Amino acid sequence: MNAAASGHIPVMLDRVRELLAPALDAAGAVLVDATLGRAGHTIALLRDHPGLHVIAIDADQAAIEESRRLLGADISRVTLVNAVYDQLPTILAGLGRPSVQAVLFDLGVSSPQLDEPARGFSYAQDAPLDMRMNRDGDLTAAEVVNSYQAVQLARILSEYGEERFARRIAEAIVRERERAPVTSTLRLAEIVRQAIPAAARRTGGNPAKRTFQALRIEVNDELGTLRRAVPAALDAVAVGGRIVVLAYHSLEDRIVKREFAKRVTDSTPVGLPVPLACARPQFRLLTSGAQRPAQAELAANPRAASARLRATERSLDPCPSPADQPTRWPAAGQARQAAAAGLASPAGQEPGSADKPGTSARPRPIRPSGANRGRSRPARPSDAGGGRPRRTGWLVLPARRRAGQPGSPNFLCLAAARSARGRSGLPARRQHHASR
């Protein structure tokens, strides 16, 4: 089992092994290799962890078949899945795996795909304009180049390729395709080269590289897939589980950075006196910024030059969804709060009474409130939902969305804050009457 023997050198392999080792040392550990390629990382991790099982995903059927051969005897420890990696939740559910210990993303196009001319990824060899990672896909680079309007092509080149001369290149492509359809990689590369000013062609490598990158991203919806896949992977890892992502351009790295930042930041609303338990960070970063390959690796594998590595670890269990929790009412004022929220109690039973210890399930009448009690009071502007807002101890809300009523978005926040003040020995904040 030697990935290097197959002509594929895994990028930043030693750092990936170091970062994933603590999560994969656990008995029965499961790793998701979301971008299998030629199985370079998977082969090394299987060798390091004899008890490891790998769920290997790749959209390229050719990569699946070649990896099956390279894995050899270890194929029994690998579940091969031919799919796009944003289908991760469906794949794990189908395999009966509610959580895993690690997820690895090695994004971008693999070296074998670049080296196979018929795939159309390379601008160095003449080949049909294809660029599909999944050969069963409908959209090809030739269709994009020959059917998209100039404004669409310019947007793709600018957003996905970060090309300064996107408009000039798009207009040149439209002119050339009116003479004959653009169907080969070398012809497209020449159109791009001629569209770029001569001074700009002298530096920065092949002038067609940004155009080819943009077309590949559009054909395979790479950024959209990544935006869906990273949150799904974060949700899938167990406590102590780790995620490592290798990105190869700034667009990919920016998405990963933002998704990681959301999970390592406390989301307690500003102004609350205590942090909410479910708003605490559930992950911690394992890398300070994006790590780059060492010089020794770049000398052996120049294609790793653009790699950027980020990693994170789950430190807390996810909080249950509010939809999964039963509705509970505070002890005081249950009937009036239920009526204000427009909820009917079954058989006239007071809401929440079945949850109280020592109470029977016999129906209890709901007492009328306000003017229906037989006593009258002067009407206030706040009764109609307008006028001066009612005030609580530290939040001011409209009268019809009064804090402390179920259904108010701040109800749980207020309850948590008041409970915390009671536990700490602080006096409860004063409640002000609406007429004051």
Secondary structure as a PSIPRED ss2 file (coil, helix, strand):
# PSIPRED VFORMAT (PSIPRED V4.0)

   1 M C   1.000  0.000  0.000
   2 N C   1.000  0.000  0.000
   3 A C   1.000  0.000  0.000
   4 A H   0.000  1.000  0.000
   5 A H   0.000  1.000  0.000
   6 S H   0.000  1.000  0.000
   7 G C   1.000  0.000  0.000
   8 H C   1.000  0.000  0.000
   9 I C   1.000  0.000  0.000
  10 P C   1.000  0.000  0.000
  11 V C   1.000  0.000  0.000
  12 M C   1.000  0.000  0.000
  13 L H   0.000  1.000  0.000
  14 D H   0.000  1.000  0.000
  15 R H   0.000  1.000  0.000
  16 V H   0.000  1.000  0.000
  17 R H   0.000  1.000  0.000
  18 E H   0.000  1.000  0.000
  19 L H   0.000  1.000  0.000
  20 L H   0.000  1.000  0.000
  21 A H   0.000  1.000  0.000
  22 P H   0.000  1.000  0.000
  23 A H   0.000  1.000  0.000
  24 L H   0.000  1.000  0.000
  25 D C   1.000  0.000  0.000
  26 A C   1.000  0.000  0.000
  27 A C   1.000  0.000  0.000
  28 G C   1.000  0.000  0.000
  29 A C   1.000  0.000  0.000
  30 V E   0.000  0.000  1.000
  31 L E   0.000  0.000  1.000
  32 V E   0.000  0.000  1.000
  33 D E   0.000  0.000  1.000
  34 A C   1.000  0.000  0.000
  35 T C   1.000  0.000  0.000
  36 L C   1.000  0.000  0.000
  37 G C   1.000  0.000  0.000
  38 R C   1.000  0.000  0.000
  39 A C   1.000  0.000  0.000
  40 G H   0.000  1.000  0.000
  41 H H   0.000  1.000  0.000
  42 T H   0.000  1.000  0.000
  43 I H   0.000  1.000  0.000
  44 A H   0.000  1.000  0.000
  45 L H   0.000  1.000  0.000
  46 L H   0.000  1.000  0.000
  47 R H   0.000  1.000  0.000
  48 D H   0.000  1.000  0.000
  49 H C   1.000  0.000  0.000
  50 P C   1.000  0.000  0.000
  51 G C   1.000  0.000  0.000
  52 L C   1.000  0.000  0.000
  53 H E   0.000  0.000  1.000
  54 V E   0.000  0.000  1.000
  55 I E   0.000  0.000  1.000
  56 A E   0.000  0.000  1.000
  57 I E   0.000  0.000  1.000
  58 D E   0.000  0.000  1.000
  59 A C   1.000  0.000  0.000
  60 D C   1.000  0.000  0.000
  61 Q H   0.000  1.000  0.000
  62 A H   0.000  1.000  0.000
  63 A H   0.000  1.000  0.000
  64 I H   0.000  1.000  0.000
  65 E H   0.000  1.000  0.000
  66 E H   0.000  1.000  0.000
  67 S H   0.000  1.000  0.000
  68 R H   0.000  1.000  0.000
  69 R H   0.000  1.000  0.000
  70 L H   0.000  1.000  0.000
  71 L H   0.000  1.000  0.000
  72 G H   0.000  1.000  0.000
  73 A H   0.000  1.000  0.000
  74 D H   0.000  1.000  0.000
  75 I H   0.000  1.000  0.000
  76 S H   0.000  1.000  0.000
  77 R H   0.000  1.000  0.000
  78 V E   0.000  0.000  1.000
  79 T E   0.000  0.000  1.000
  80 L E   0.000  0.000  1.000
  81 V E   0.000  0.000  1.000
  82 N E   0.000  0.000  1.000
  83 A C   1.000  0.000  0.000
  84 V C   1.000  0.000  0.000
  85 Y H   0.000  1.000  0.000
  86 D H   0.000  1.000  0.000
  87 Q H   0.000  1.000  0.000
  88 L H   0.000  1.000  0.000
  89 P H   0.000  1.000  0.000
  90 T H   0.000  1.000  0.000
  91 I H   0.000  1.000  0.000
  92 L H   0.000  1.000  0.000
  93 A H   0.000  1.000  0.000
  94 G H   0.000  1.000  0.000
  95 L C   1.000  0.000  0.000
  96 G C   1.000  0.000  0.000
  97 R C   1.000  0.000  0.000
  98 P C   1.000  0.000  0.000
  99 S C   1.000  0.000  0.000
 100 V E   0.000  0.000  1.000
 101 Q E   0.000  0.000  1.000
 102 A E   0.000  0.000  1.000
 103 V E   0.000  0.000  1.000
 104 L E   0.000  0.000  1.000
 105 F E   0.000  0.000  1.000
 106 D E   0.000  0.000  1.000
 107 L C   1.000  0.000  0.000
 108 G C   1.000  0.000  0.000
 109 V C   1.000  0.000  0.000
 110 S C   1.000  0.000  0.000
 111 S H   0.000  1.000  0.000
 112 P H   0.000  1.000  0.000
 113 Q H   0.000  1.000  0.000
 114 L H   0.000  1.000  0.000
 115 D H   0.000  1.000  0.000
 116 E C   1.000  0.000  0.000
 117 P H   0.000  1.000  0.000
 118 A H   0.000  1.000  0.000
 119 R H   0.000  1.000  0.000
 120 G C   1.000  0.000  0.000
 121 F C   1.000  0.000  0.000
 122 S C   1.000  0.000  0.000
 123 Y C   1.000  0.000  0.000
 124 A C   1.000  0.000  0.000
 125 Q C   1.000  0.000  0.000
 126 D C   1.000  0.000  0.000
 127 A C   1.000  0.000  0.000
 128 P E   0.000  0.000  1.000
 129 L C   1.000  0.000  0.000
 130 D C   1.000  0.000  0.000
 131 M C   1.000  0.000  0.000
 132 R C   1.000  0.000  0.000
 133 M C   1.000  0.000  0.000
 134 N C   1.000  0.000  0.000
 135 R C   1.000  0.000  0.000
 136 D C   1.000  0.000  0.000
 137 G C   1.000  0.000  0.000
 138 D C   1.000  0.000  0.000
 139 L C   1.000  0.000  0.000
 140 T C   1.000  0.000  0.000
 141 A H   0.000  1.000  0.000
 142 A H   0.000  1.000  0.000
 143 E H   0.000  1.000  0.000
 144 V H   0.000  1.000  0.000
 145 V H   0.000  1.000  0.000
 146 N H   0.000  1.000  0.000
 147 S H   0.000  1.000  0.000
 148 Y C   1.000  0.000  0.000
 149 Q C   1.000  0.000  0.000
 150 A H   0.000  1.000  0.000
 151 V H   0.000  1.000  0.000
 152 Q H   0.000  1.000  0.000
 153 L H   0.000  1.000  0.000
 154 A H   0.000  1.000  0.000
 155 R H   0.000  1.000  0.000
 156 I H   0.000  1.000  0.000
 157 L H   0.000  1.000  0.000
 158 S H   0.000  1.000  0.000
 159 E H   0.000  1.000  0.000
 160 Y H   0.000  1.000  0.000
 161 G H   0.000  1.000  0.000
 162 E C   1.000  0.000  0.000
 163 E C   1.000  0.000  0.000
 164 R C   1.000  0.000  0.000
 165 F C   1.000  0.000  0.000
 166 A H   0.000  1.000  0.000
 167 R H   0.000  1.000  0.000
 168 R H   0.000  1.000  0.000
 169 I H   0.000  1.000  0.000
 170 A H   0.000  1.000  0.000
 171 E H   0.000  1.000  0.000
 172 A H   0.000  1.000  0.000
 173 I H   0.000  1.000  0.000
 174 V H   0.000  1.000  0.000
 175 R H   0.000  1.000  0.000
 176 E H   0.000  1.000  0.000
 177 R H   0.000  1.000  0.000
 178 E H   0.000  1.000  0.000
 179 R H   0.000  1.000  0.000
 180 A C   1.000  0.000  0.000
 181 P C   1.000  0.000  0.000
 182 V C   1.000  0.000  0.000
 183 T C   1.000  0.000  0.000
 184 S E   0.000  0.000  1.000
 185 T H   0.000  1.000  0.000
 186 L H   0.000  1.000  0.000
 187 R H   0.000  1.000  0.000
 188 L H   0.000  1.000  0.000
 189 A H   0.000  1.000  0.000
 190 E H   0.000  1.000  0.000
 191 I H   0.000  1.000  0.000
 192 V H   0.000  1.000  0.000
 193 R H   0.000  1.000  0.000
 194 Q H   0.000  1.000  0.000
 195 A H   0.000  1.000  0.000
 196 I C   1.000  0.000  0.000
 197 P C   1.000  0.000  0.000
 198 A H   0.000  1.000  0.000
 199 A H   0.000  1.000  0.000
 200 A H   0.000  1.000  0.000
 201 R H   0.000  1.000  0.000
 202 R C   1.000  0.000  0.000
 203 T C   1.000  0.000  0.000
 204 G C   1.000  0.000  0.000
 205 G C   1.000  0.000  0.000
 206 N C   1.000  0.000  0.000
 207 P C   1.000  0.000  0.000
 208 A C   1.000  0.000  0.000
 209 K H   0.000  1.000  0.000
 210 R H   0.000  1.000  0.000
 211 T H   0.000  1.000  0.000
 212 F H   0.000  1.000  0.000
 213 Q H   0.000  1.000  0.000
 214 A H   0.000  1.000  0.000
 215 L H   0.000  1.000  0.000
 216 R H   0.000  1.000  0.000
 217 I H   0.000  1.000  0.000
 218 E H   0.000  1.000  0.000
 219 V H   0.000  1.000  0.000
 220 N H   0.000  1.000  0.000
 221 D C   1.000  0.000  0.000
 222 E H   0.000  1.000  0.000
 223 L H   0.000  1.000  0.000
 224 G H   0.000  1.000  0.000
 225 T H   0.000  1.000  0.000
 226 L H   0.000  1.000  0.000
 227 R H   0.000  1.000  0.000
 228 R H   0.000  1.000  0.000
 229 A H   0.000  1.000  0.000
 230 V H   0.000  1.000  0.000
 231 P H   0.000  1.000  0.000
 232 A H   0.000  1.000  0.000
 233 A H   0.000  1.000  0.000
 234 L H   0.000  1.000  0.000
 235 D H   0.000  1.000  0.000
 236 A H   0.000  1.000  0.000
 237 V E   0.000  0.000  1.000
 238 A E   0.000  0.000  1.000
 239 V E   0.000  0.000  1.000
 240 G E   0.000  0.000  1.000
 241 G E   0.000  0.000  1.000
 242 R E   0.000  0.000  1.000
 243 I E   0.000  0.000  1.000
 244 V E   0.000  0.000  1.000
 245 V E   0.000  0.000  1.000
 246 L E   0.000  0.000  1.000
 247 A E   0.000  0.000  1.000
 248 Y C   1.000  0.000  0.000
 249 H C   1.000  0.000  0.000
 250 S H   0.000  1.000  0.000
 251 L H   0.000  1.000  0.000
 252 E H   0.000  1.000  0.000
 253 D H   0.000  1.000  0.000
 254 R H   0.000  1.000  0.000
 255 I H   0.000  1.000  0.000
 256 V H   0.000  1.000  0.000
 257 K H   0.000  1.000  0.000
 258 R H   0.000  1.000  0.000
 259 E H   0.000  1.000  0.000
 260 F H   0.000  1.000  0.000
 261 A H   0.000  1.000  0.000
 262 K H   0.000  1.000  0.000
 263 R H   0.000  1.000  0.000
 264 V C   1.000  0.000  0.000
 265 T C   1.000  0.000  0.000
 266 D C   1.000  0.000  0.000
 267 S C   1.000  0.000  0.000
 268 T C   1.000  0.000  0.000
 269 P C   1.000  0.000  0.000
 270 V C   1.000  0.000  0.000
 271 G C   1.000  0.000  0.000
 272 L C   1.000  0.000  0.000
 273 P C   1.000  0.000  0.000
 274 V C   1.000  0.000  0.000
 275 P C   1.000  0.000  0.000
 276 L C   1.000  0.000  0.000
 277 A H   0.000  1.000  0.000
 278 C H   0.000  1.000  0.000
 279 A H   0.000  1.000  0.000
 280 R C   1.000  0.000  0.000
 281 P C   1.000  0.000  0.000
 282 Q C   1.000  0.000  0.000
 283 F E   0.000  0.000  1.000
 284 R E   0.000  0.000  1.000
 285 L E   0.000  0.000  1.000
 286 L C   1.000  0.000  0.000
 287 T C   1.000  0.000  0.000
 288 S C   1.000  0.000  0.000
 289 G C   1.000  0.000  0.000
 290 A C   1.000  0.000  0.000
 291 Q E   0.000  0.000  1.000
 292 R C   1.000  0.000  0.000
 293 P C   1.000  0.000  0.000
 294 A C   1.000  0.000  0.000
 295 Q H   0.000  1.000  0.000
 296 A H   0.000  1.000  0.000
 297 E H   0.000  1.000  0.000
 298 L H   0.000  1.000  0.000
 299 A H   0.000  1.000  0.000
 300 A H   0.000  1.000  0.000
 301 N C   1.000  0.000  0.000
 302 P H   0.000  1.000  0.000
 303 R H   0.000  1.000  0.000
 304 A H   0.000  1.000  0.000
 305 A C   1.000  0.000  0.000
 306 S C   1.000  0.000  0.000
 307 A C   1.000  0.000  0.000
 308 R E   0.000  0.000  1.000
 309 L E   0.000  0.000  1.000
 310 R E   0.000  0.000  1.000
 311 A E   0.000  0.000  1.000
 312 T E   0.000  0.000  1.000
 313 E E   0.000  0.000  1.000
 314 R E   0.000  0.000  1.000
 315 S C   1.000  0.000  0.000
 316 L C   1.000  0.000  0.000
 317 D C   1.000  0.000  0.000
 318 P C   1.000  0.000  0.000
 319 C C   1.000  0.000  0.000
 320 P C   1.000  0.000  0.000
 321 S C   1.000  0.000  0.000
 322 P H   0.000  1.000  0.000
 323 A H   0.000  1.000  0.000
 324 D H   0.000  1.000  0.000
 325 Q C   1.000  0.000  0.000
 326 P C   1.000  0.000  0.000
 327 T C   1.000  0.000  0.000
 328 R C   1.000  0.000  0.000
 329 W C   1.000  0.000  0.000
 330 P C   1.000  0.000  0.000
 331 A C   1.000  0.000  0.000
 332 A C   1.000  0.000  0.000
 333 G C   1.000  0.000  0.000
 334 Q H   0.000  1.000  0.000
 335 A H   0.000  1.000  0.000
 336 R H   0.000  1.000  0.000
 337 Q H   0.000  1.000  0.000
 338 A H   0.000  1.000  0.000
 339 A H   0.000  1.000  0.000
 340 A H   0.000  1.000  0.000
 341 A C   1.000  0.000  0.000
 342 G C   1.000  0.000  0.000
 343 L C   1.000  0.000  0.000
 344 A C   1.000  0.000  0.000
 345 S C   1.000  0.000  0.000
 346 P H   0.000  1.000  0.000
 347 A H   0.000  1.000  0.000
 348 G H   0.000  1.000  0.000
 349 Q C   1.000  0.000  0.000
 350 E C   1.000  0.000  0.000
 351 P C   1.000  0.000  0.000
 352 G C   1.000  0.000  0.000
 353 S H   0.000  1.000  0.000
 354 A H   0.000  1.000  0.000
 355 D H   0.000  1.000  0.000
 356 K C   1.000  0.000  0.000
 357 P C   1.000  0.000  0.000
 358 G C   1.000  0.000  0.000
 359 T C   1.000  0.000  0.000
 360 S C   1.000  0.000  0.000
 361 A C   1.000  0.000  0.000
 362 R C   1.000  0.000  0.000
 363 P C   1.000  0.000  0.000
 364 R C   1.000  0.000  0.000
 365 P C   1.000  0.000  0.000
 366 I C   1.000  0.000  0.000
 367 R C   1.000  0.000  0.000
 368 P C   1.000  0.000  0.000
 369 S C   1.000  0.000  0.000
 370 G H   0.000  1.000  0.000
 371 A H   0.000  1.000  0.000
 372 N H   0.000  1.000  0.000
 373 R H   0.000  1.000  0.000
 374 G C   1.000  0.000  0.000
 375 R C   1.000  0.000  0.000
 376 S C   1.000  0.000  0.000
 377 R C   1.000  0.000  0.000
 378 P C   1.000  0.000  0.000
 379 A C   1.000  0.000  0.000
 380 R C   1.000  0.000  0.000
 381 P H   0.000  1.000  0.000
 382 S H   0.000  1.000  0.000
 383 D H   0.000  1.000  0.000
 384 A H   0.000  1.000  0.000
 385 G C   1.000  0.000  0.000
 386 G C   1.000  0.000  0.000
 387 G C   1.000  0.000  0.000
 388 R C   1.000  0.000  0.000
 389 P C   1.000  0.000  0.000
 390 R E   0.000  0.000  1.000
 391 R E   0.000  0.000  1.000
 392 T C   1.000  0.000  0.000
 393 G C   1.000  0.000  0.000
 394 W C   1.000  0.000  0.000
 395 L C   1.000  0.000  0.000
 396 V E   0.000  0.000  1.000
 397 L E   0.000  0.000  1.000
 398 P C   1.000  0.000  0.000
 399 A H   0.000  1.000  0.000
 400 R H   0.000  1.000  0.000
 401 R H   0.000  1.000  0.000
 402 R C   1.000  0.000  0.000
 403 A C   1.000  0.000  0.000
 404 G C   1.000  0.000  0.000
 405 Q C   1.000  0.000  0.000
 406 P C   1.000  0.000  0.000
 407 G C   1.000  0.000  0.000
 408 S C   1.000  0.000  0.000
 409 P C   1.000  0.000  0.000
 410 N C   1.000  0.000  0.000
 411 F H   0.000  1.000  0.000
 412 L H   0.000  1.000  0.000
 413 C H   0.000  1.000  0.000
 414 L H   0.000  1.000  0.000
 415 A H   0.000  1.000  0.000
 416 A H   0.000  1.000  0.000
 417 A H   0.000  1.000  0.000
 418 R H   0.000  1.000  0.000
 419 S H   0.000  1.000  0.000
 420 A H   0.000  1.000  0.000
 421 R H   0.000  1.000  0.000
 422 G H   0.000  1.000  0.000
 423 R H   0.000  1.000  0.000
 424 S C   1.000  0.000  0.000
 425 G C   1.000  0.000  0.000
 426 L C   1.000  0.000  0.000
 427 P C   1.000  0.000  0.000
 428 A C   1.000  0.000  0.000
 429 R C   1.000  0.000  0.000
 430 R C   1.000  0.000  0.000
 431 Q C   1.000  0.000  0.000
 432 H C   1.000  0.000  0.000
 433 H C   1.000  0.000  0.000
 434 A C   1.000  0.000  0.000
 435 S C   1.000  0.000  0.000
 436 R C   1.000  0.000  0.000
